[in-house]
Amino acid sequence: VWELVDKPFGKSVIKLKWLWKNKMDEDQTVIRNKARLVAKGYAQEEGIDFKESFAPVACLEAVQIFIAYAAHKSFPIFWMDVKMAFLNGPLKEEVYVAQSEGFVDPDHP
């Protein structure tokens, strides 16, 4: 949920960027166009825009041991993709994002 507000003094605003992608079939014919509006979070600075970050990543050795043990015991391994697990979670902080190009409200530039 978002609300259009004036930029508060002393707060940084995250800019937005459009990402465009064409889905193609096996003949390289475009079958669908995809567009995503993403925030440029990589432009933030630690200590100014956020306090800390955390990315849970398994170390390579742990993954190799897991696969070796499963192979030794003939356990089936099922794949599960969890990259969207925290995408829609509630934020603790207020985040200010710029309006996208072409959609700027003149009352809140």
HELIX and SHEET records of a PDB file:
HELIX    1   1 GLY A   41  ALA A   43  5                                   3    
HELIX    2   2 LEU A   60  HIS A   72  1                                  13    
SHEET    1   A 2 LEU A  16  MET A  24  0                                        
SHEET    2   A 2 VAL A  30  ALA A  39 -1                                        
END                                                                             
